[in-house]
Amino acid sequence: MFKTLGAIALMLASNTTQAGPELNIGAFYDYLEGPRSTFVKRLRNGGDATAFVKVEVVEEVHRPGQPALERALDGLPVADRPLIASPARLIVPAKGMQNVRLLYRGDRSKERYFRVRFMPVMPSSNDEFAITEQEAEHYRESLQAGVQVLSGYGALLFVQPRDTRYATQVGETSGGITVRNDGNATVVMDHYNDCDRYGKSCATATVHHVLPGLERHFEKKPGRTYSFELIEGQARRKVISEGQRL
């Protein structure tokens, strides 16, 4: 199958005026809910050349008050990997798309975090794309007239515990907002907005994650209005807070 796809992809890559592949992985944050064990990630290629993509999975280990540590999974036997990407190598034709299936089969007693990287690469005859050296050379030559910047992207997958429990506390004072997560799954503060009292002159909206057992504090300034959507799994609620009057 890879052989056939490779031949098709290389024919699509033969136009010497192309600029190269342009990968789009959609959302940068994905959430695998407690009852589910699979997640499908859709990759689109908006460029004018075929993308040969390598998928890499690493586990992020979070410890309170310390930076996250990464634990590579590639060195583990397939049977011992908690999260598997299938396929781990894929060919995305120009203006086309492909799906990657993420299968989780590890422990679900607590929330876990995985960074999934999608890296466009130059194919060779000895990798898992199953193309000949002549075909690989033809692909490389087809990109010489364009910009050969192969940009990769990473998405963070939150794997929720099987028995998910939400218990979010939102506290407010005249000087700030505190969001504390007393549950066992991450909650999302989506579209956190900072505007004037008339809803104008807004700062760029941001997204914040509050991991289990942790809290986030946000300062309030006089004359400003703060709002965000608190997401707890499928539940959503709007939170609006005002700073002191000027």
Secondary structure, DSSP 8 states (H G I E B T S, - for coil): -HHHHHHHHHHHTT-TT-----EE---SEEEE-TT--EEEEEEEE-SSS-EEEEEEEEEEEEETTEEEEEEE-TTS-GGG-SEEEESSEEEE-TT-EEEEEEEE-S--SS-EEEEEEEEE----TTSTT---HHHHHHHHHHTTTS------EEEEEEE--SS----EEEEEETTEEEEEE-SSS-EEEEEEEEEETTS-S----EEEEE-TT-EEEEE--TTEEEEEEEEETTEEEEEEEE----
